[in-house]
Amino acid sequence: MRAEELKATTIRSFLWKLFEQGGASVVTLLVQVVMARLLAPTEFGVLAIMLVFVNVGNVIVTSGLNTAIIQAPDASDDDFSTVFWMSLAVSLALYAALFVAAPAIAAFYAIPQAVAPLRVLLLVLVVNAYNAIQEAIVARSLDFRKTFRATVSAGVSSGVVGVAVALAGGGIWALVAQQLSQQLVKCLVLAAQVPWKPRAVFRPERAARFFRFGWKLLASGMLEQGYQGLSDLLIGKVFSTSELGYVSQGKRYPNALGALLDGAIQPVMLSAAARVQDDRDMVKRLARRALKTSTFFVAPGMLAFAVVAEPLVRLLLGEAWLPCVPFLQMYCIVYALLPIQSTNLQVLNGMGRSDLFLRLEVIKKLLGICILAFTTFVLRDLTAIVAGYIVTAVLSTFVNAAPNRRVIGYAYLEQVRDICPAFLLSALAAAIAWPLSLTGLPDAALVVCQVVVMVVAYLGVAALLRVEELGYLVRTARGVLGTRGK
């Protein structure tokens, strides 16, 4: 594929992915605000514990095979069916095992009311065995308008279901219904658009090939989800489910913002890099553009979120949720580093280097578990636990970037130089906007004023200093609108 054609396809795909993530994030935010008003922190804490097992199960079900399909240049319809039957068999076995284990899990955390909801929520694993193949097919073709339709439809439908169950007094069942219906609707809407349907075909030799690539991503995913889930499991056990609810809510919103801003770029980058994996220079150019563009959005977005956190939480969620504010602000720092983490990892996936991907995950998780154990069992402090994630995130930037100096010639210091303008401009804009919190404005007015000041300061200084990322975005926008910039 020629560079110009790849650029045009990549930009179109990015826009559809941005629409998808944006629509999903807006709907998710509205639903979560309403649900937080209707449900107690304890119920969100119970959901966080259940989602640990669901998320780890999802990693096992896909086994990195969907990424293997995206990365493989010669994947065929028979391959899609082969991978589907593998994933379905694993999902059914895992569902049966966790179905039996549900009472023991609930007893360990003293939440007997979670047995039936956990068993129902685990059906997500079976649904995702099918959905993962559809998403991989869409990603291979860079046709993200299909996932846009599916994701937004699923977000709206599941939001209506969840809120309705919450209003009826369903408690934890409202959260379960929302999660399960979201995956079901997304799967059905994608199925209506993707012509592929599973056939009675299984190619052992192809299964072995995909598994040789995918098992490393499986192990990496298990490490990541296990590590993320370990924090929730420890907080739920050492502290309480209500305190876990505050931490999980503090993480949820920066995570959603990161998914919107960075999540629109990285899946497109993976697919584009996989298409030109033999051209090392082209992959580096794609990686640099993805990193700089993503950071230009993510860094100011996260710092703005941290600045307005307290009035925004009080305005949207109510006084009862104010204890989650410090956790939300700290997670904003964690997710501000998301672009440099995800860009480097997506390069390795796109280049077919799942072996390096796994090695990095092992190193990072050993560091993270040591920090988590110290903050949990020695310091025994929730704030210290979340602060430990900041330390881990900073250390992980070094680890993730190290191999790409050799793989595509993109060294860590070069990456830092590429992201410094966005971080420095964001810090300056936040310093200008923060004093408004001392004016005593009503919460709604304060949030609006601080966000507007940050946006104006950030873009104004970026334009004044002729920051390259802003110029690139303006030229790209003109190109998309049909008027070429200089």
Solvent accessible surface area in square Angstrom, and as a share of the most:
residue,aa,sasa,rsa
1,M,107,0.48
2,R,157,0.57
3,A,50,0.38
4,E,116,0.52
5,E,79,0.35
6,L,2,0.01
7,K,110,0.47
8,A,44,0.34
9,T,20,0.12
10,T,24,0.14
11,I,29,0.15
12,R,128,0.47
13,S,2,0.01
14,F,39,0.16
15,L,47,0.23
16,W,72,0.25
17,K,18,0.08
18,L,55,0.27
19,F,100,0.42
20,E,7,0.03
21,Q,31,0.14
22,G,17,0.17
23,G,21,0.21
24,A,15,0.12
25,S,16,0.10
26,V,87,0.50
27,V,24,0.14
28,T,39,0.23
29,L,72,0.36
30,L,111,0.55
31,V,13,0.08
32,Q,5,0.02
33,V,22,0.12
34,V,59,0.34
35,M,0,0.00
36,A,3,0.03
37,R,133,0.49
38,L,71,0.35
39,L,17,0.08
40,A,47,0.36
41,P,25,0.15
42,T,56,0.32
43,E,43,0.19
44,F,0,0.00
45,G,0,0.00
46,V,2,0.01
47,L,1,0.01
48,A,10,0.08
49,I,1,0.00
50,M,3,0.01
51,L,34,0.17
52,V,12,0.07
53,F,45,0.19
54,V,5,0.03
55,N,54,0.28
56,V,29,0.17
57,G,2,0.02
58,N,33,0.17
59,V,24,0.14
60,I,44,0.22
61,V,0,0.00
62,T,26,0.15
63,S,9,0.06
64,G,10,0.09
65,L,3,0.01
66,N,40,0.21
67,T,21,0.12
68,A,2,0.02
69,I,0,0.00
70,I,23,0.12
71,Q,24,0.11
72,A,5,0.04
73,P,105,0.66
74,D,76,0.39
75,A,16,0.12
76,S,51,0.33
77,D,61,0.31
78,D,34,0.18
79,D,2,0.01
80,F,21,0.09
81,S,0,0.00
82,T,0,0.00
83,V,1,0.00
84,F,13,0.05
85,W,94,0.33
86,M,37,0.17
87,S,2,0.01
88,L,37,0.19
89,A,63,0.49
90,V,53,0.30
91,S,0,0.00
92,L,94,0.47
93,A,67,0.52
94,L,33,0.17
95,Y,43,0.16
96,A,56,0.43
97,A,59,0.46
98,L,27,0.13
99,F,80,0.33
100,V,115,0.66
101,A,36,0.28
102,A,0,0.00
103,P,59,0.37
104,A,68,0.53
105,I,25,0.13
106,A,2,0.02
107,A,76,0.59
108,F,117,0.49
109,Y,24,0.09
110,A,82,0.64
111,I,9,0.05
112,P,100,0.63
113,Q,100,0.44
114,A,3,0.02
115,V,32,0.19
116,A,53,0.41
117,P,2,0.01
118,L,3,0.02
119,R,62,0.23
120,V,51,0.29
121,L,1,0.00
122,L,0,0.00
123,L,71,0.35
124,V,7,0.04
125,L,0,0.00
126,V,40,0.23
127,V,22,0.12
128,N,19,0.10
129,A,0,0.00
130,Y,39,0.15
131,N,7,0.03
132,A,9,0.07
133,I,2,0.01
134,Q,0,0.00
135,E,53,0.24
136,A,2,0.01
137,I,31,0.16
138,V,3,0.02
139,A,10,0.07
140,R,63,0.23
141,S,62,0.40
142,L,9,0.04
143,D,38,0.20
144,F,6,0.03
145,R,95,0.35
146,K,47,0.20
147,T,6,0.03
148,F,56,0.23
149,R,108,0.40
150,A,0,0.00
151,T,15,0.09
152,V,38,0.22
153,S,43,0.28
154,A,1,0.01
155,G,4,0.04
156,V,76,0.43
157,S,43,0.28
158,S,0,0.00
159,G,4,0.04
160,V,98,0.56
161,V,57,0.32
162,G,0,0.00
163,V,31,0.18
164,A,54,0.42
165,V,42,0.24
166,A,9,0.07
167,L,124,0.62
168,A,88,0.68
169,G,65,0.63
170,G,23,0.22
171,G,14,0.14
172,I,17,0.09
173,W,97,0.34
174,A,0,0.00
175,L,1,0.01
176,V,2,0.01
177,A,26,0.20
178,Q,10,0.04
179,Q,38,0.17
180,L,24,0.12
181,S,19,0.12
182,Q,39,0.17
183,Q,43,0.19
184,L,76,0.38
185,V,35,0.20
186,K,33,0.14
187,C,14,0.08
188,L,120,0.60
189,V,38,0.22
190,L,0,0.00
191,A,23,0.18
192,A,92,0.71
193,Q,40,0.18
194,V,3,0.02
195,P,119,0.75
196,W,14,0.05
197,K,100,0.43
198,P,41,0.26
199,R,108,0.39
200,A,108,0.83
201,V,19,0.11
202,F,99,0.41
203,R,101,0.37
204,P,88,0.55
205,E,111,0.50
206,R,45,0.16
207,A,8,0.06
208,A,46,0.35
209,R,92,0.34
210,F,4,0.02
211,F,90,0.37
212,R,145,0.53
213,F,31,0.13
214,G,0,0.00
215,W,105,0.37
216,K,42,0.18
217,L,15,0.08
218,L,37,0.18
219,A,29,0.22
220,S,1,0.01
221,G,18,0.17
222,M,70,0.31
223,L,58,0.29
224,E,57,0.26
225,Q,53,0.24
226,G,31,0.30
227,Y,12,0.05
228,Q,48,0.21
229,G,5,0.05
230,L,56,0.28
231,S,5,0.03
232,D,28,0.15
233,L,35,0.18
234,L,31,0.15
235,I,1,0.00
236,G,9,0.09
237,K,101,0.43
238,V,38,0.22
239,F,53,0.22
240,S,39,0.25
241,T,22,0.13
242,S,38,0.25
243,E,58,0.26
244,L,0,0.00
245,G,0,0.00
246,Y,43,0.16
247,V,3,0.02
248,S,15,0.09
249,Q,0,0.00
250,G,0,0.00
251,K,48,0.21
252,R,45,0.16
253,Y,15,0.06
254,P,0,0.00
255,N,71,0.37
256,A,25,0.20
257,L,39,0.19
258,G,0,0.00
259,A,43,0.34
260,L,36,0.18
261,L,28,0.14
262,D,3,0.02
263,G,16,0.15
264,A,0,0.00
265,I,13,0.07
266,Q,6,0.02
267,P,37,0.24
268,V,2,0.01
269,M,7,0.03
270,L,14,0.07
271,S,3,0.02
272,A,0,0.00
273,A,0,0.00
274,A,10,0.08
275,R,95,0.35
276,V,16,0.09
277,Q,39,0.17
278,D,146,0.76
279,D,63,0.32
280,R,112,0.41
281,D,88,0.46
282,M,21,0.09
283,V,0,0.00
284,K,47,0.20
285,R,131,0.48
286,L,27,0.13
287,A,0,0.00
288,R,80,0.29
289,R,63,0.23
290,A,5,0.04
291,L,0,0.00
292,K,24,0.10
293,T,11,0.06
294,S,0,0.00
295,T,2,0.01
296,F,7,0.03
297,F,74,0.31
298,V,0,0.00
299,A,0,0.00
300,P,18,0.11
301,G,19,0.18
302,M,0,0.00
303,L,45,0.22
304,A,16,0.13
305,F,27,0.11
306,A,17,0.13
307,V,28,0.16
308,V,5,0.03
309,A,0,0.00
310,E,83,0.37
311,P,10,0.06
312,L,37,0.18
313,V,5,0.03
314,R,68,0.25
315,L,72,0.36
316,L,54,0.27
317,L,9,0.04
318,G,9,0.09
319,E,109,0.49
320,A,69,0.54
321,W,5,0.02
322,L,44,0.22
323,P,65,0.41
324,C,0,0.00
325,V,11,0.06
326,P,63,0.39
327,F,15,0.06
328,L,1,0.01
329,Q,64,0.29
330,M,27,0.12
331,Y,9,0.03
332,C,0,0.00
333,I,78,0.40
334,V,26,0.15
335,Y,28,0.10
336,A,5,0.04
337,L,28,0.14
338,L,45,0.23
339,P,2,0.01
340,I,4,0.02
341,Q,25,0.11
342,S,19,0.12
343,T,2,0.01
344,N,3,0.01
345,L,26,0.13
346,Q,31,0.14
347,V,1,0.00
348,L,0,0.00
349,N,13,0.07
350,G,0,0.00
351,M,38,0.17
352,G,25,0.24
353,R,83,0.30
354,S,3,0.02
355,D,49,0.25
356,L,4,0.02
357,F,25,0.10
358,L,28,0.14
359,R,138,0.50
360,L,9,0.05
361,E,4,0.02
362,V,63,0.36
363,I,76,0.39
364,K,11,0.05
365,K,11,0.05
366,L,111,0.55
367,L,69,0.34
368,G,0,0.00
369,I,74,0.37
370,C,90,0.54
371,I,36,0.18
372,L,7,0.03
373,A,40,0.31
374,F,105,0.44
375,T,9,0.05
376,T,0,0.00
377,F,111,0.46
378,V,98,0.56
379,L,86,0.43
380,R,136,0.50
381,D,62,0.32
382,L,23,0.11
383,T,67,0.39
384,A,20,0.15
385,I,2,0.01
386,V,1,0.00
387,A,36,0.28
388,G,6,0.06
389,Y,15,0.06
390,I,32,0.16
391,V,77,0.44
392,T,11,0.07
393,A,9,0.07
394,V,67,0.39
395,L,65,0.32
396,S,10,0.07
397,T,6,0.04
398,F,105,0.44
399,V,23,0.13
400,N,1,0.00
401,A,0,0.00
402,A,63,0.49
403,P,11,0.07
404,N,0,0.00
405,R,173,0.63
406,R,152,0.56
407,V,17,0.10
408,I,3,0.01
409,G,26,0.25
410,Y,3,0.01
411,A,26,0.20
412,Y,52,0.20
413,L,124,0.62
414,E,35,0.15
415,Q,1,0.00
416,V,43,0.25
417,R,156,0.57
418,D,12,0.06
419,I,15,0.08
420,C,51,0.30
421,P,46,0.29
422,A,2,0.02
423,F,53,0.22
424,L,126,0.63
425,L,10,0.05
426,S,0,0.00
427,A,53,0.41
428,L,83,0.41
429,A,1,0.01
430,A,14,0.11
431,A,66,0.51
432,I,83,0.42
433,A,0,0.00
434,W,133,0.47
435,P,63,0.39
436,L,45,0.23
437,S,44,0.29
438,L,131,0.65
439,T,81,0.47
440,G,71,0.68
441,L,67,0.33
442,P,93,0.59
443,D,33,0.17
444,A,50,0.39
445,A,38,0.29
446,L,13,0.07
447,V,18,0.10
448,V,92,0.53
449,C,49,0.30
450,Q,1,0.00
451,V,56,0.32
452,V,81,0.46
453,V,47,0.27
454,M,6,0.03
455,V,76,0.43
456,V,99,0.57
457,A,15,0.12
458,Y,11,0.04
459,L,76,0.38
460,G,40,0.39
461,V,33,0.19
462,A,0,0.00
463,A,60,0.47
464,L,144,0.72
465,L,114,0.57
466,R,214,0.78
467,V,17,0.10
468,E,74,0.33
469,E,7,0.03
470,L,31,0.15
471,G,25,0.24
472,Y,37,0.14
473,L,35,0.17
474,V,59,0.34
475,R,107,0.39
476,T,26,0.15
477,A,49,0.38
478,R,109,0.40
479,G,26,0.25
480,V,75,0.43
481,L,145,0.72
482,G,62,0.59
483,T,85,0.49
484,R,215,0.78
485,G,28,0.27
486,K,225,0.95
